[in-house]
Amino acid sequence: MEPLPKSAARYKSSQIMLHYSDEKMKSILKKTVDKIPHFTGFCNLGGALALEDARVMDIINQEFAKLNSFFVISPESRKSVAAVSAKKHNVPHRTIDYSMNTAQSHSVLLDSLRHCALLAQKKGSILIRGKSSPSFITALKNCLPIYHQNGIRFVYVSELIKDSDKKQ
């Protein structure tokens, strides 16, 4: 989806842009879904400008509703209308709770994961965003025994969203 202007150099032809027609946006979504085996949901991971546009979000969430899919919202703007639109169209959704810079050192990642564990225990669950990296995988492996002892488990995003959708 269309990012804020500061990242204009990263535009791709497959991005949903604000000036696109309804049909072009729907076509992009359809092509995307058709390429993904066992498709169940979307995550924007960018596209802050599109997230702020009610027309675009309504078109996208109408299509998500038709596909019975979920929407993971990566907030990049306080002006986002994505969650409001998803709720309006009965699209199960969840906003990312914590973004982790996985390029950090092992010890920093361990501290971040401990922080996430505390958040998860306090809130009941959290959704973390982070790129896969060798140090992140190692840190996760090191935390697994501690997580297990404290009743923390990893689940598929679809399971987490279904659970949070029931609570809303």
C-alpha positions as CSV (number, residue, x, y, z in Angstrom):
1,M,0.0,0.0,0.0
2,E,1.1,3.6,-0.6
3,P,3.6,4.7,2.0
4,L,4.0,8.2,3.3
5,P,5.8,10.6,0.8
6,K,9.2,10.3,2.5
7,S,9.5,6.7,1.1
8,A,8.3,7.5,-2.4
9,A,11.4,6.0,-4.0
10,R,10.2,2.5,-2.8
11,Y,6.9,2.6,-4.8
12,K,6.2,-0.6,-6.7
13,S,3.7,-1.3,-9.4
14,S,2.0,-3.8,-7.2
15,Q,1.3,-1.3,-4.4
16,I,-2.2,0.1,-3.8
17,M,-2.0,3.8,-4.4
18,L,-4.6,6.4,-3.2
19,H,-5.3,7.6,-6.8
20,Y,-6.1,4.1,-8.1
21,S,-9.7,3.3,-9.1
22,D,-11.7,0.8,-6.9
23,E,-11.3,-1.8,-9.6
24,K,-7.6,-1.5,-9.9
25,M,-7.2,-1.9,-6.1
26,K,-9.5,-5.0,-6.2
27,S,-7.4,-6.4,-9.1
28,I,-4.2,-6.0,-7.2
29,L,-5.6,-7.7,-4.2
30,K,-7.0,-10.6,-6.3
31,K,-3.6,-11.1,-8.0
32,T,-1.9,-11.1,-4.7
33,V,-4.3,-13.7,-3.2
34,D,-4.1,-15.9,-6.3
35,K,-0.3,-16.1,-5.8
36,I,-0.4,-17.3,-2.2
37,P,-1.2,-20.9,-1.5
38,H,-3.5,-21.5,1.5
39,F,-4.1,-17.7,1.9
40,T,-5.8,-16.7,5.1
41,G,-4.9,-13.0,5.8
42,F,-3.1,-9.8,5.0
43,C,-0.6,-7.6,6.8
44,N,0.2,-4.1,5.5
45,L,3.8,-3.8,6.8
46,G,4.0,-0.3,5.4
47,G,1.6,1.8,3.5
48,A,0.9,4.4,6.1
49,L,-0.6,6.9,3.7
50,A,-3.1,4.2,2.5
51,L,-4.0,3.4,6.1
52,E,-5.0,7.0,6.6
53,D,-7.4,7.0,3.7
54,A,-11.0,5.9,4.5
55,R,-12.0,5.2,0.9
56,V,-9.0,3.0,0.3
57,M,-9.4,1.2,3.6
58,D,-13.1,0.6,3.0
59,I,-12.4,-0.9,-0.5
60,I,-9.6,-3.1,0.9
61,N,-11.7,-4.3,3.9
62,Q,-14.7,-5.0,1.7
63,E,-12.5,-7.3,-0.3
64,F,-11.0,-8.9,2.9
65,A,-14.5,-9.5,4.1
66,K,-15.4,-11.3,0.8
67,L,-12.4,-13.5,1.2
68,N,-13.1,-14.3,4.9
69,S,-9.6,-13.2,5.7
70,F,-8.0,-11.3,8.6
71,F,-6.0,-8.1,8.6
72,V,-2.8,-7.6,10.7
73,I,-2.3,-3.8,10.9
74,S,1.2,-2.5,11.3
75,P,0.6,1.0,12.6
76,E,2.8,3.7,11.2
77,S,0.5,6.6,11.8
78,R,-1.8,7.8,14.5
79,K,-4.1,8.9,11.7
80,S,-4.8,5.3,10.6
81,V,-8.4,4.4,9.9
82,A,-7.6,0.7,9.2
83,A,-9.0,-0.7,12.4
84,V,-12.1,1.3,12.3
85,S,-12.7,0.2,8.7
86,A,-12.0,-3.4,9.5
87,K,-14.5,-3.3,12.3
88,K,-17.1,-1.6,10.1
89,H,-16.7,-4.5,7.5
90,N,-16.5,-7.3,10.2
91,V,-13.0,-8.2,9.2
92,P,-11.1,-9.9,12.0
93,H,-8.1,-7.7,12.7
94,R,-5.3,-7.0,15.2
95,T,-2.7,-4.3,15.4
96,I,0.9,-5.2,16.0
97,D,1.8,-4.6,19.6
98,Y,5.5,-4.5,19.4
99,S,8.1,-4.0,16.6
100,M,11.4,-5.6,17.2
101,N,14.7,-4.6,15.5
102,T,16.1,-8.1,14.9
103,A,19.4,-6.7,13.7
104,Q,20.4,-5.9,17.3
105,S,22.8,-7.9,19.4
106,H,21.8,-11.2,21.0
107,S,21.7,-9.6,24.5
108,V,19.5,-6.7,23.3
109,L,17.2,-9.2,21.6
110,L,17.0,-11.2,24.8
111,D,16.1,-8.1,26.8
112,S,13.4,-7.3,24.2
113,L,12.0,-10.8,24.3
114,R,11.8,-10.6,28.1
115,H,10.0,-7.3,27.8
116,C,7.6,-8.9,25.3
117,A,7.0,-11.8,27.8
118,L,6.0,-9.4,30.5
119,L,3.7,-7.6,28.1
120,A,2.1,-10.9,27.0
121,Q,1.5,-11.9,30.6
122,K,0.0,-8.5,31.4
123,K,-2.2,-8.2,28.3
124,G,-2.9,-11.9,27.7
125,S,-1.3,-11.9,24.3
126,I,0.9,-9.7,22.1
127,L,1.7,-9.6,18.4
128,I,5.3,-9.0,17.6
129,R,6.7,-7.8,14.2
130,G,10.4,-8.6,13.4
131,K,12.4,-9.9,10.5
132,S,14.0,-13.3,10.8
133,S,17.7,-13.2,11.5
134,P,20.1,-15.7,13.0
135,S,20.6,-13.7,16.2
136,F,16.8,-13.4,16.6
137,I,16.2,-17.2,16.1
138,T,19.0,-17.9,18.6
139,A,17.5,-15.5,21.1
140,L,14.0,-17.1,20.7
141,K,15.5,-20.6,21.2
142,N,17.2,-19.4,24.4
143,C,13.9,-17.9,25.7
144,L,11.7,-20.9,24.9
145,P,12.3,-22.8,28.2
146,I,11.6,-19.7,30.2
147,Y,8.5,-18.9,28.2
148,H,7.3,-22.5,28.6
149,Q,7.8,-22.4,32.4
150,N,5.7,-19.2,32.5
151,G,2.9,-20.5,30.4
152,I,3.8,-18.4,27.3
153,R,3.4,-20.1,24.0
154,F,3.7,-19.2,20.3
155,V,0.6,-19.4,18.1
156,Y,-0.3,-18.8,14.5
157,V,-1.3,-15.2,13.8
158,S,-4.7,-16.5,12.6
159,E,-5.3,-18.1,16.0
160,L,-4.3,-15.0,17.8
161,I,-6.7,-12.9,15.7
162,K,-9.6,-15.3,16.2
163,D,-9.0,-15.1,20.0
164,S,-8.8,-11.3,20.0
165,D,-11.8,-11.0,17.7
166,K,-13.9,-13.0,20.2
167,K,-13.0,-10.6,23.0
168,Q,-14.0,-7.5,21.0
